[in-house]
């Protein structure tokens, strides 16, 4: 049965291996270039030119790393569409599944061989891609110090493997239920996109209860903010150490009251010239309260999310088994 699965899957496998070799080669070359430049930048930082050098460093390689990261986020959906959907749906459309079941191979063994063999290939593809990207982008990630951002979290370390396996099994299950290749492919793309949008925004923040912290709006902090609202809202609050800031309160005064409708806030935001804004806000000793996930929870979150997607994958395997054993003749 494994040999038959390989025979049916070999074209996709050859294409996938070829693509992976090209990606791996590019990542190895890029990673060596990043590391060489990073060492030189560190040497210059010791001479007092760190900010400008690091900005140039991230600007030089940041776009390439981001594109590779976005590609890895998309890869599970593509593998599901072109490896997972046709794997079983093609047999259903051609009717060849009946021939296989009339041989010595049981339905359960037929399904296990297909899902197991190709599922391992998917895990190997996404795992190697993620391993090489994590290694290559390591110095840039260290400079940015923001591993919790969705792009970095979703495209580094172990979670891409779980995404890949889930997307593949989702595709196989949808193929079994839809029984048509093209509609199943479209369904995979839609469902996986929804899942990838819901998990970072609604599920991931709740793996562990966040902690609260007060951030003083000093001149340096205000200078780095990206947004100032008319009624006391701000955006782009930073906390050193690379935590994930889940939410930010409105600007508060020393007594804990919101300053959005005070005269001094209106003056700072609407009257004072932008270059003087940091000084204007900082002299009022204002602050914001943030809820955040500390940076040292990163690996815990990686394992939590991997577990969630593997659990969903197990459910999908069960659905596939139920569908095969009881719904086809």
Helices and strands as residue ranges (DSSP letters): H 2-45, H 50-79, I 80-84, H 85-94, H 96-101, H 107-136, H 138-144, H 150-154, H 159-178, H 181-198, I 199-203, G 204-206, E 211-216, H 219-223, E 227-228, E 234-235, E 244-248, H 263-266, I 267-271, H 274-282, E 287-293, G 295-297, H 298-326
